[in-house]
Amino acid sequence: MPSLTPNGFSFSSVPFIREVCIGLLAVLTLLVLWQRFVRTRLNLPPGPPGHWFWGNTFPEKRSFMKFTEWTEKYGPIFSLRCGINTIIVLGRYQSAMDILEKEGATSADRPRLIAADRIMSGNMRILFLGAGDRLRKLRRALHAHLQPKVAATYEPLQVFNSKVLIRDILEDPNGHYDHAKRYAASVILSLTYGKPSPSFKSDPDVVLVTQCLMRLGQALHPGAHIAEYLPWLRHVPFYGKTLRRYHQEEIDLFRRQLRETRQQMAMGKAPSSFGKYLLERKQELSLSDDEIAYLAGSMFGAGSETTAAGISTVILAAACHPAAQAKVQEELDRVVGRDRLPSFNDWDDLPEVQAFFLETFRWRPAVPGGLQHRATKEIVYQGYRIPAGATIIGNHWSIGRDPALFPDGETFRPQRWLDDAGRIRTDLKFPNFGFGRRVCPGMPVALRSLFINTALLLWSFAISQDPLRPIDTLAIAEGVTAHPLPFAARFAPRMDPDAMKALLAEES
């Protein structure tokens, strides 16, 4: 017999009542979700419409250019949605400074990346670490080895390798990008592990690091891995098998490099290096062996990739903009002359050299789409709400084309960096090395590399395009950093090649 209620009706005899209750529960759930997500979106910055369920679709390539288009349409700050995640894009200099610099304490965090960080990097890569004590500890260790006063002691190493780059181009101009990578790998290997890299192509460790960075860049692309939307997948045994193999290959490489440094220390033959510094202060820094291995390895990987890209972009800009190149060469001939090579002592007297590489940073930034930040608290900006937990992106490509600071932004014009007296402007900045508390700690070393290589390259060669193989300046390889795809360039020595080689050898 069915049980009766006081009024004589049975739930089992009236089945639709159960469905009504379930329906009411569903409506209440939807109301909660609406309160949390849809209502919040009413206060978000405007942005392009997306699919009702999964949100906006991101281009597979050159998303930074699409972000630039949306900046023009929706304004200096706009919003996107990826599933239930909110993404705020900053496309103009002032909005980026206001949110990523002035609100640096709130915006210094990183989004939780499953594929690139948790699986491929074992949650040890400093680039992806969230804000907190652990990040501060690792950045202090990097700063001790890369701060300006220490970076100045690396100048002889940079000069030596820059002269090798000139000799390499004299002998094999078609391989200019490989020569730039050899320069960068040699300098960073010396700083990180105390050893040079005689050849980019023949050093298997350099090749492997480059491969690891390429894989990392692929994993960072929006939509590349479903685990970014379903984080629990990382706990499924069969998911991410390839990503885990990539991590094992990378950590094995970093451990081996550090093991060699430790062996040299035991024999009393280890030169000064970042790896040696970390091992000597392991207890003081409270770092595990793998944290040390990853910190040193990440410095090597990121430093070599960005420096090589920067040198290649200088060559690209010189080949495509002969008038700008000629201004630099006039200054070099006047200040340095033809009887000696440019040096770091000439820094203050070569503003045209500085302006040239500063303009390459803006024109073809190393990370055109910027690295992702995360808001740890709600930020209110110009009447809009940036929710806690939102991803924030400072889009370098559109920031470098901000008409308020960089009129005619598509034009390569180094003179924009010079004041009326011909000195470098102090009121004009471009965030090529990041924002706020996440600024790249290697900036002092990188700036020195770009200065000496720009000076020596343009002192040594008149660089031009090959008329039969014109350069596409928008042919960009995207990864963790961006660099020009292989291009043809002509290098005409500006003095007798034998005399140039003799001068390079004389000053070595």
Helices and strands as residue ranges (DSSP letters): H 16-33, I 34-38, H 39-41, H 63-74, E 77-82, E 85-90, H 93-96, I 97-101, H 104-107, I 114-119, G 126-128, H 133-146, H 148-151, G 152-154, H 155-171, G 173-175, H 176-193, H 204-220, G 226-228, G 231-235, H 241-266, H 274-280, H 282-285, H 289-320, H 322-335, G 344-349, H 351-363, E 372-374, E 379-381, E 384-386, E 391-394, H 396-399, G 414-417, G 436-438, H 443-460, E 461-465, E 476-477, E 483-484, E 489-493, H 497-506
